[in-house]
Amino acid sequence: MKKIILTTEEEWRKSGAFHIQFYRDGEPEDIIIDDYFPAFANDEWVFVRGGELGDELWPMILEKAYAKMYGSFNYIEAGKVQYALSDMTDGFPEQIDLKVEGANVQALWEKIKVLDRHGSLMGAGSPEHAMGDRAINELGIV
């Protein structure tokens, strides 16, 4: 697995810029962003928030750099987690469709354990919703 490169804190304090390296079609792509992030008039962040209190910066850095790589925030909305992880690590994306593979829970569990033993990154996504990422169920899951 390859590392995501963030500018050091010392360099950031001097420049206000962050350097992130993604991979597109297996080739490294360097992205530089500034430290301005979209906010509503009430000072709430427009897009992703990190941490319990929403005060962690790294998710916003990654999201902004990812949006820049693809041209805008609109182009990464409703994306698939496996492709984002692949772009971040130069890994190979795979999707498990729970409607298909969830019918045999034991086989699914064994597959997940194998992926875990191999150090695979795993994520989860939910079906599209008219409210997008603002759709949160009763358990707090987007």
PyMOL commands that place a pseudoatom at each C-alpha (Angstrom):
pseudoatom trace, name=CA, resn=MET, resi=1, chain=A, elem=C, hetatm=0, pos=[0.000, 0.000, 0.000]
pseudoatom trace, name=CA, resn=LYS, resi=2, chain=A, elem=C, hetatm=0, pos=[1.250, 3.469, -0.781]
pseudoatom trace, name=CA, resn=LYS, resi=3, chain=A, elem=C, hetatm=0, pos=[0.959, 6.413, 1.560]
pseudoatom trace, name=CA, resn=ILE, resi=4, chain=A, elem=C, hetatm=0, pos=[-1.090, 9.531, 1.080]
pseudoatom trace, name=CA, resn=ILE, resi=5, chain=A, elem=C, hetatm=0, pos=[1.393, 12.385, 1.347]
pseudoatom trace, name=CA, resn=LEU, resi=6, chain=A, elem=C, hetatm=0, pos=[0.317, 15.419, 3.331]
pseudoatom trace, name=CA, resn=THR, resi=7, chain=A, elem=C, hetatm=0, pos=[2.553, 18.446, 3.587]
pseudoatom trace, name=CA, resn=THR, resi=8, chain=A, elem=C, hetatm=0, pos=[4.309, 18.639, 6.977]
pseudoatom trace, name=CA, resn=GLU, resi=9, chain=A, elem=C, hetatm=0, pos=[2.822, 20.966, 9.581]
pseudoatom trace, name=CA, resn=GLU, resi=10, chain=A, elem=C, hetatm=0, pos=[5.861, 23.242, 9.392]
pseudoatom trace, name=CA, resn=GLU, resi=11, chain=A, elem=C, hetatm=0, pos=[5.570, 23.565, 5.604]
pseudoatom trace, name=CA, resn=TRP, resi=12, chain=A, elem=C, hetatm=0, pos=[1.815, 24.088, 5.862]
pseudoatom trace, name=CA, resn=ARG, resi=13, chain=A, elem=C, hetatm=0, pos=[2.163, 26.890, 8.414]
pseudoatom trace, name=CA, resn=LYS, resi=14, chain=A, elem=C, hetatm=0, pos=[4.512, 28.714, 6.026]
pseudoatom trace, name=CA, resn=SER, resi=15, chain=A, elem=C, hetatm=0, pos=[2.396, 28.244, 2.905]
pseudoatom trace, name=CA, resn=GLY, resi=16, chain=A, elem=C, hetatm=0, pos=[-1.199, 27.362, 3.840]
pseudoatom trace, name=CA, resn=ALA, resi=17, chain=A, elem=C, hetatm=0, pos=[-0.986, 24.616, 1.205]
pseudoatom trace, name=CA, resn=PHE, resi=18, chain=A, elem=C, hetatm=0, pos=[-1.369, 20.858, 1.378]
pseudoatom trace, name=CA, resn=HIS, resi=19, chain=A, elem=C, hetatm=0, pos=[0.162, 18.280, -0.953]
pseudoatom trace, name=CA, resn=ILE, resi=20, chain=A, elem=C, hetatm=0, pos=[-1.718, 15.018, -1.442]
pseudoatom trace, name=CA, resn=GLN, resi=21, chain=A, elem=C, hetatm=0, pos=[-0.767, 12.250, -3.823]
pseudoatom trace, name=CA, resn=PHE, resi=22, chain=A, elem=C, hetatm=0, pos=[-3.522, 10.141, -5.357]
pseudoatom trace, name=CA, resn=TYR, resi=23, chain=A, elem=C, hetatm=0, pos=[-3.367, 7.565, -8.141]
pseudoatom trace, name=CA, resn=ARG, resi=24, chain=A, elem=C, hetatm=0, pos=[-5.341, 7.725, -11.351]
pseudoatom trace, name=CA, resn=ASP, resi=25, chain=A, elem=C, hetatm=0, pos=[-5.199, 4.658, -13.588]
pseudoatom trace, name=CA, resn=GLY, resi=26, chain=A, elem=C, hetatm=0, pos=[-2.176, 3.450, -11.629]
pseudoatom trace, name=CA, resn=GLU, resi=27, chain=A, elem=C, hetatm=0, pos=[-0.196, 6.647, -12.126]
pseudoatom trace, name=CA, resn=PRO, resi=28, chain=A, elem=C, hetatm=0, pos=[0.641, 9.006, -9.227]
pseudoatom trace, name=CA, resn=GLU, resi=29, chain=A, elem=C, hetatm=0, pos=[-1.066, 12.374, -9.387]
pseudoatom trace, name=CA, resn=ASP, resi=30, chain=A, elem=C, hetatm=0, pos=[0.080, 15.201, -7.116]
pseudoatom trace, name=CA, resn=ILE, resi=31, chain=A, elem=C, hetatm=0, pos=[-2.600, 17.601, -5.929]
pseudoatom trace, name=CA, resn=ILE, resi=32, chain=A, elem=C, hetatm=0, pos=[-1.925, 20.900, -4.150]
pseudoatom trace, name=CA, resn=ILE, resi=33, chain=A, elem=C, hetatm=0, pos=[-4.777, 22.650, -2.318]
pseudoatom trace, name=CA, resn=ASP, resi=34, chain=A, elem=C, hetatm=0, pos=[-5.062, 25.723, -0.130]
pseudoatom trace, name=CA, resn=ASP, resi=35, chain=A, elem=C, hetatm=0, pos=[-6.472, 25.816, 3.387]
pseudoatom trace, name=CA, resn=TYR, resi=36, chain=A, elem=C, hetatm=0, pos=[-9.796, 27.461, 2.508]
pseudoatom trace, name=CA, resn=PHE, resi=37, chain=A, elem=C, hetatm=0, pos=[-12.809, 25.173, 2.856]
pseudoatom trace, name=CA, resn=PRO, resi=38, chain=A, elem=C, hetatm=0, pos=[-16.414, 25.786, 1.777]
pseudoatom trace, name=CA, resn=ALA, resi=39, chain=A, elem=C, hetatm=0, pos=[-18.705, 26.864, 4.615]
pseudoatom trace, name=CA, resn=PHE, resi=40, chain=A, elem=C, hetatm=0, pos=[-22.310, 27.997, 4.945]
pseudoatom trace, name=CA, resn=ALA, resi=41, chain=A, elem=C, hetatm=0, pos=[-23.162, 31.504, 6.205]
pseudoatom trace, name=CA, resn=ASN, resi=42, chain=A, elem=C, hetatm=0, pos=[-23.598, 30.029, 9.725]
pseudoatom trace, name=CA, resn=ASP, resi=43, chain=A, elem=C, hetatm=0, pos=[-19.941, 28.788, 9.622]
pseudoatom trace, name=CA, resn=GLU, resi=44, chain=A, elem=C, hetatm=0, pos=[-20.881, 25.089, 9.287]
pseudoatom trace, name=CA, resn=TRP, resi=45, chain=A, elem=C, hetatm=0, pos=[-18.745, 23.145, 6.824]
pseudoatom trace, name=CA, resn=VAL, resi=46, chain=A, elem=C, hetatm=0, pos=[-20.546, 22.446, 3.558]
pseudoatom trace, name=CA, resn=PHE, resi=47, chain=A, elem=C, hetatm=0, pos=[-19.238, 18.942, 2.958]
pseudoatom trace, name=CA, resn=VAL, resi=48, chain=A, elem=C, hetatm=0, pos=[-17.468, 16.315, 5.059]
pseudoatom trace, name=CA, resn=ARG, resi=49, chain=A, elem=C, hetatm=0, pos=[-16.813, 16.771, 8.777]
pseudoatom trace, name=CA, resn=GLY, resi=50, chain=A, elem=C, hetatm=0, pos=[-14.288, 14.734, 10.730]
pseudoatom trace, name=CA, resn=GLY, resi=51, chain=A, elem=C, hetatm=0, pos=[-14.283, 13.564, 14.328]
pseudoatom trace, name=CA, resn=GLU, resi=52, chain=A, elem=C, hetatm=0, pos=[-17.054, 13.481, 16.890]
pseudoatom trace, name=CA, resn=LEU, resi=53, chain=A, elem=C, hetatm=0, pos=[-17.163, 17.261, 17.124]
pseudoatom trace, name=CA, resn=GLY, resi=54, chain=A, elem=C, hetatm=0, pos=[-16.589, 17.834, 13.423]
pseudoatom trace, name=CA, resn=ASP, resi=55, chain=A, elem=C, hetatm=0, pos=[-13.333, 19.637, 14.115]
pseudoatom trace, name=CA, resn=GLU, resi=56, chain=A, elem=C, hetatm=0, pos=[-10.796, 17.344, 12.416]
pseudoatom trace, name=CA, resn=LEU, resi=57, chain=A, elem=C, hetatm=0, pos=[-9.226, 18.820, 9.308]
pseudoatom trace, name=CA, resn=TRP, resi=58, chain=A, elem=C, hetatm=0, pos=[-7.832, 15.785, 7.496]
pseudoatom trace, name=CA, resn=PRO, resi=59, chain=A, elem=C, hetatm=0, pos=[-11.158, 14.571, 5.997]
pseudoatom trace, name=CA, resn=MET, resi=60, chain=A, elem=C, hetatm=0, pos=[-11.760, 18.013, 4.495]
pseudoatom trace, name=CA, resn=ILE, resi=61, chain=A, elem=C, hetatm=0, pos=[-8.215, 18.072, 3.087]
pseudoatom trace, name=CA, resn=LEU, resi=62, chain=A, elem=C, hetatm=0, pos=[-8.681, 14.710, 1.395]
pseudoatom trace, name=CA, resn=GLU, resi=63, chain=A, elem=C, hetatm=0, pos=[-12.145, 15.586, 0.093]
pseudoatom trace, name=CA, resn=LYS, resi=64, chain=A, elem=C, hetatm=0, pos=[-11.060, 18.933, -1.335]
pseudoatom trace, name=CA, resn=ALA, resi=65, chain=A, elem=C, hetatm=0, pos=[-7.992, 17.410, -3.009]
pseudoatom trace, name=CA, resn=TYR, resi=66, chain=A, elem=C, hetatm=0, pos=[-10.089, 14.546, -4.395]
pseudoatom trace, name=CA, resn=ALA, resi=67, chain=A, elem=C, hetatm=0, pos=[-12.654, 17.031, -5.741]
pseudoatom trace, name=CA, resn=LYS, resi=68, chain=A, elem=C, hetatm=0, pos=[-9.838, 19.020, -7.353]
pseudoatom trace, name=CA, resn=MET, resi=69, chain=A, elem=C, hetatm=0, pos=[-8.464, 15.908, -9.015]
pseudoatom trace, name=CA, resn=TYR, resi=70, chain=A, elem=C, hetatm=0, pos=[-11.872, 15.204, -10.571]
pseudoatom trace, name=CA, resn=GLY, resi=71, chain=A, elem=C, hetatm=0, pos=[-12.744, 18.825, -11.352]
pseudoatom trace, name=CA, resn=SER, resi=72, chain=A, elem=C, hetatm=0, pos=[-15.276, 19.762, -8.663]
pseudoatom trace, name=CA, resn=PHE, resi=73, chain=A, elem=C, hetatm=0, pos=[-17.159, 18.586, -5.598]
pseudoatom trace, name=CA, resn=ASN, resi=74, chain=A, elem=C, hetatm=0, pos=[-20.104, 17.748, -7.883]
pseudoatom trace, name=CA, resn=TYR, resi=75, chain=A, elem=C, hetatm=0, pos=[-18.053, 15.100, -9.685]
pseudoatom trace, name=CA, resn=ILE, resi=76, chain=A, elem=C, hetatm=0, pos=[-17.276, 13.150, -6.505]
pseudoatom trace, name=CA, resn=GLU, resi=77, chain=A, elem=C, hetatm=0, pos=[-20.759, 13.275, -5.019]
pseudoatom trace, name=CA, resn=ALA, resi=78, chain=A, elem=C, hetatm=0, pos=[-22.365, 9.850, -4.635]
pseudoatom trace, name=CA, resn=GLY, resi=79, chain=A, elem=C, hetatm=0, pos=[-19.108, 8.125, -5.566]
pseudoatom trace, name=CA, resn=LYS, resi=80, chain=A, elem=C, hetatm=0, pos=[-18.273, 4.551, -4.680]
pseudoatom trace, name=CA, resn=VAL, resi=81, chain=A, elem=C, hetatm=0, pos=[-15.956, 3.972, -1.722]
pseudoatom trace, name=CA, resn=GLN, resi=82, chain=A, elem=C, hetatm=0, pos=[-13.959, 1.237, -3.480]
pseudoatom trace, name=CA, resn=TYR, resi=83, chain=A, elem=C, hetatm=0, pos=[-12.928, 3.614, -6.258]
pseudoatom trace, name=CA, resn=ALA, resi=84, chain=A, elem=C, hetatm=0, pos=[-11.942, 6.347, -3.816]
pseudoatom trace, name=CA, resn=LEU, resi=85, chain=A, elem=C, hetatm=0, pos=[-9.818, 3.887, -1.806]
pseudoatom trace, name=CA, resn=SER, resi=86, chain=A, elem=C, hetatm=0, pos=[-8.203, 2.695, -5.037]
pseudoatom trace, name=CA, resn=ASP, resi=87, chain=A, elem=C, hetatm=0, pos=[-7.401, 6.291, -6.009]
pseudoatom trace, name=CA, resn=MET, resi=88, chain=A, elem=C, hetatm=0, pos=[-5.846, 6.853, -2.575]
pseudoatom trace, name=CA, resn=THR, resi=89, chain=A, elem=C, hetatm=0, pos=[-3.763, 3.682, -2.426]
pseudoatom trace, name=CA, resn=ASP, resi=90, chain=A, elem=C, hetatm=0, pos=[-3.272, 2.453, -6.001]
pseudoatom trace, name=CA, resn=GLY, resi=91, chain=A, elem=C, hetatm=0, pos=[-5.089, -0.703, -4.942]
pseudoatom trace, name=CA, resn=PHE, resi=92, chain=A, elem=C, hetatm=0, pos=[-7.574, -2.846, -6.823]
pseudoatom trace, name=CA, resn=PRO, resi=93, chain=A, elem=C, hetatm=0, pos=[-11.250, -2.028, -6.175]
pseudoatom trace, name=CA, resn=GLU, resi=94, chain=A, elem=C, hetatm=0, pos=[-13.833, -4.721, -5.545]
pseudoatom trace, name=CA, resn=GLN, resi=95, chain=A, elem=C, hetatm=0, pos=[-17.492, -4.388, -4.683]
pseudoatom trace, name=CA, resn=ILE, resi=96, chain=A, elem=C, hetatm=0, pos=[-19.486, -6.897, -2.684]
pseudoatom trace, name=CA, resn=ASP, resi=97, chain=A, elem=C, hetatm=0, pos=[-23.180, -6.671, -3.447]
pseudoatom trace, name=CA, resn=LEU, resi=98, chain=A, elem=C, hetatm=0, pos=[-25.000, -7.654, -0.258]
pseudoatom trace, name=CA, resn=LYS, resi=99, chain=A, elem=C, hetatm=0, pos=[-28.189, -8.377, -2.190]
pseudoatom trace, name=CA, resn=VAL, resi=100, chain=A, elem=C, hetatm=0, pos=[-26.299, -11.139, -3.994]
pseudoatom trace, name=CA, resn=GLU, resi=101, chain=A, elem=C, hetatm=0, pos=[-23.542, -12.278, -1.642]
pseudoatom trace, name=CA, resn=GLY, resi=102, chain=A, elem=C, hetatm=0, pos=[-25.507, -11.555, 1.552]
pseudoatom trace, name=CA, resn=ALA, resi=103, chain=A, elem=C, hetatm=0, pos=[-27.783, -14.517, 0.850]
pseudoatom trace, name=CA, resn=ASN, resi=104, chain=A, elem=C, hetatm=0, pos=[-25.027, -16.804, 2.165]
pseudoatom trace, name=CA, resn=VAL, resi=105, chain=A, elem=C, hetatm=0, pos=[-23.906, -15.029, 5.333]
pseudoatom trace, name=CA, resn=GLN, resi=106, chain=A, elem=C, hetatm=0, pos=[-21.274, -17.655, 6.211]
pseudoatom trace, name=CA, resn=ALA, resi=107, chain=A, elem=C, hetatm=0, pos=[-19.598, -17.439, 2.788]
pseudoatom trace, name=CA, resn=LEU, resi=108, chain=A, elem=C, hetatm=0, pos=[-19.693, -13.639, 2.964]
pseudoatom trace, name=CA, resn=TRP, resi=109, chain=A, elem=C, hetatm=0, pos=[-18.109, -13.697, 6.433]
pseudoatom trace, name=CA, resn=GLU, resi=110, chain=A, elem=C, hetatm=0, pos=[-15.349, -16.033, 5.219]
pseudoatom trace, name=CA, resn=LYS, resi=111, chain=A, elem=C, hetatm=0, pos=[-14.648, -13.728, 2.266]
pseudoatom trace, name=CA, resn=ILE, resi=112, chain=A, elem=C, hetatm=0, pos=[-14.408, -10.704, 4.587]
pseudoatom trace, name=CA, resn=LYS, resi=113, chain=A, elem=C, hetatm=0, pos=[-12.008, -12.603, 6.882]
pseudoatom trace, name=CA, resn=VAL, resi=114, chain=A, elem=C, hetatm=0, pos=[-9.763, -13.478, 3.905]
pseudoatom trace, name=CA, resn=LEU, resi=115, chain=A, elem=C, hetatm=0, pos=[-9.743, -9.850, 2.760]
pseudoatom trace, name=CA, resn=ASP, resi=116, chain=A, elem=C, hetatm=0, pos=[-8.869, -8.784, 6.315]
pseudoatom trace, name=CA, resn=ARG, resi=117, chain=A, elem=C, hetatm=0, pos=[-6.001, -11.303, 6.547]
pseudoatom trace, name=CA, resn=HIS, resi=118, chain=A, elem=C, hetatm=0, pos=[-4.569, -9.846, 3.334]
pseudoatom trace, name=CA, resn=GLY, resi=119, chain=A, elem=C, hetatm=0, pos=[-4.677, -6.337, 4.795]
pseudoatom trace, name=CA, resn=SER, resi=120, chain=A, elem=C, hetatm=0, pos=[-7.373, -5.112, 2.421]
pseudoatom trace, name=CA, resn=LEU, resi=121, chain=A, elem=C, hetatm=0, pos=[-8.941, -1.743, 3.067]
pseudoatom trace, name=CA, resn=MET, resi=122, chain=A, elem=C, hetatm=0, pos=[-12.681, -2.063, 3.359]
pseudoatom trace, name=CA, resn=GLY, resi=123, chain=A, elem=C, hetatm=0, pos=[-15.434, 0.491, 3.368]
pseudoatom trace, name=CA, resn=ALA, resi=124, chain=A, elem=C, hetatm=0, pos=[-19.184, 0.555, 3.187]
pseudoatom trace, name=CA, resn=GLY, resi=125, chain=A, elem=C, hetatm=0, pos=[-21.641, 2.554, 1.198]
pseudoatom trace, name=CA, resn=SER, resi=126, chain=A, elem=C, hetatm=0, pos=[-25.362, 3.016, 1.272]
pseudoatom trace, name=CA, resn=PRO, resi=127, chain=A, elem=C, hetatm=0, pos=[-27.883, 3.243, -1.556]
pseudoatom trace, name=CA, resn=GLU, resi=128, chain=A, elem=C, hetatm=0, pos=[-28.413, 6.602, -3.218]
pseudoatom trace, name=CA, resn=HIS, resi=129, chain=A, elem=C, hetatm=0, pos=[-30.891, 8.893, -1.504]
pseudoatom trace, name=CA, resn=ALA, resi=130, chain=A, elem=C, hetatm=0, pos=[-32.558, 12.126, -2.614]
pseudoatom trace, name=CA, resn=MET, resi=131, chain=A, elem=C, hetatm=0, pos=[-30.930, 13.915, 0.371]
pseudoatom trace, name=CA, resn=GLY, resi=132, chain=A, elem=C, hetatm=0, pos=[-27.468, 12.604, -0.551]
pseudoatom trace, name=CA, resn=ASP, resi=133, chain=A, elem=C, hetatm=0, pos=[-25.000, 12.547, 2.363]
pseudoatom trace, name=CA, resn=ARG, resi=134, chain=A, elem=C, hetatm=0, pos=[-27.453, 14.440, 4.532]
pseudoatom trace, name=CA, resn=ALA, resi=135, chain=A, elem=C, hetatm=0, pos=[-29.692, 11.348, 4.685]
pseudoatom trace, name=CA, resn=ILE, resi=136, chain=A, elem=C, hetatm=0, pos=[-28.970, 9.778, 8.068]
pseudoatom trace, name=CA, resn=ASN, resi=137, chain=A, elem=C, hetatm=0, pos=[-30.870, 6.792, 9.446]
pseudoatom trace, name=CA, resn=GLU, resi=138, chain=A, elem=C, hetatm=0, pos=[-31.964, 6.241, 13.050]
pseudoatom trace, name=CA, resn=LEU, resi=139, chain=A, elem=C, hetatm=0, pos=[-28.578, 4.671, 13.890]
pseudoatom trace, name=CA, resn=GLY, resi=140, chain=A, elem=C, hetatm=0, pos=[-26.691, 7.739, 12.637]
pseudoatom trace, name=CA, resn=ILE, resi=141, chain=A, elem=C, hetatm=0, pos=[-25.423, 6.034, 9.478]
pseudoatom trace, name=CA, resn=VAL, resi=142, chain=A, elem=C, hetatm=0, pos=[-25.209, 8.171, 6.324]
for i in range(1, 142): cmd.bond("trace and resi %d" % i, "trace and resi %d" % (i + 1))
show_as sticks, trace
zoom trace
